């Protein structure tokens, strides 16, 4: 039964958001890994992003964020951790950041963690440029390279 002042489309949006599915994509040769999990509060995009068709890859990701913004968690931190990003991918990253701006401007706790290798000037510069374009708090954080695990000892017996 519809409540006074509510339209059918409003209820459809509520149902869709309540059923917002987790997106989990493994990294490809030209595409980043993506983990968007509202239930666990994990929002990460990591790796290479230079697909020939970034629209095909990023459209569902941007759509997911659009729906998520209708009913966000108490706190939203999106982690970007790119190795390389081409200019066409940046357009879609910018679209995600605009949605996060909307959350922040509405008083929601939203932020961006832009991770990068300490010696990667290009990714750092991109982060600085994007930070300057958006209202959402944006932290640029060098990350330490992962240390390889020492070889396991073999016991001869």
N, C-alpha and C positions, 0 to 999 in steps of 0.2 A: 504494500500500500504506500503510495506516495505521500510524503509529508507536505504540508502547506509550504509553499515557497521553493520547493525542490522540483527540478525537472527530471525527466527520465534520463537525459544525458548525464546529469550530475550523479545519479545513482550508478549508471554504467561506468563512469569514471571512478567512483569509489570502489566498485567491485573489481575493476581492472587493477587499480593500485593495490588493493588488498591481496590480489593474486600476483603481484609483480614477481616475475620469475628471476632467478639468479642468472646472470650471464657469465659464462666461463669459457673463454676461448684460449686455446693454446697458441703460442707464438708460431708464426710461419716464417718463411725466409724473408718476407717483405712486410709482415704485419706483426704488431705487438701482441703480447698476451693481455687478456682483459679479464678482470674479476670484479663483478658488480654484484654484491650480495647485501641487500638491504637488511636482511635478518641479522647478519653478523656484523654489519657496519663496515664492510671492507669494500673499498673502491680503488682499484689499481689498474693502471695501463702502463705496460713496461715492454721495452725492447726496441726493435727496429720498426719504423713506420715510413715505408716508401712504396706502397702499393701503386700499381698502375691505375687501379680503380678504387681510390679511397672511399668514394661514396658508398660503394657496395659493402665495404667493411665497416665504416663508421655510422652509416644511417641507423642501424638497429641500436647502436650504442647511444647515439644522440637521442633517439626516440625513448630509450629506456630512461635516460636522465630527465627527459621532459615529463614522463609519467611519474618518476620518483619525486620530482619537485612539487607535485600536487599533494604529496603526503610524505615529507622527508622525515628522517630520524631526528632525534634531538640534536645530534651533532653529525656533521658530514665533513670528512676530510678525504679529498681525492689525491691519490699519490700518482704522480707521473714520474716515470723512470726510463727515459729514452736513451738509446745508444745513438740513434740517428733518426731525424725526422725531415721529410721533404716538405716543400712549401704547400703542396696540395693537402697534405695531412694536417698542416697547421690550421687550415680553415676549419676543420672539424673539431680540433682541440679548442680553438677559439669559441666555437658554438657551445661546447660543454662549459667553458669558463663563463660565458654569458649567462647560462642557466644558473651556475653557482652564484654569479653576481646577483641575480634575482632573489635567490634565497637569502643572501647576506643583507641586501637592501631591505628585505621584509623582516629583518631582525633575527633570522635563524643563525645558528652557529654553523658556519661553513668556512672551509679553508682549503688551501692547496699546498701540498708538499711537492716541490719540484726537485727530484733527486738527480744527481749527475756525478760522473767520475770527476775527481778533483782537477784533472788536467784537460777536461773537455770544454774549451772556450766557446765552441759553437753552441752547444746545448745550454751552457750558462748564459750566453748572450740572448738566446731565444727565450729562456726563462725570464730574464730581465725585461725584455721587450713586452712579453705577455703580462708580466706583473704590472708594468706601467699602463697597460690598457684596461685593467680590470679593478673593480672595487673589492672583490673578495680577498681576504688576507692570503698572502702568497709568500711562502717561505722557500728560498732556494738553498738546498742543503747538499753539499758535497758528500758523497758516500764513499766509504772505504772499499777498495776492490776486495772481492771475496778471496780469502786465503784458501789455497788448495789443502785438502785434508792430507795428513801424512800417510804414507803407505802403511797398510796393515801388516803386522808381523805374522809371518807364517811359522807355525810350530811343526817341526818335523817329529814324527813320533813313531 
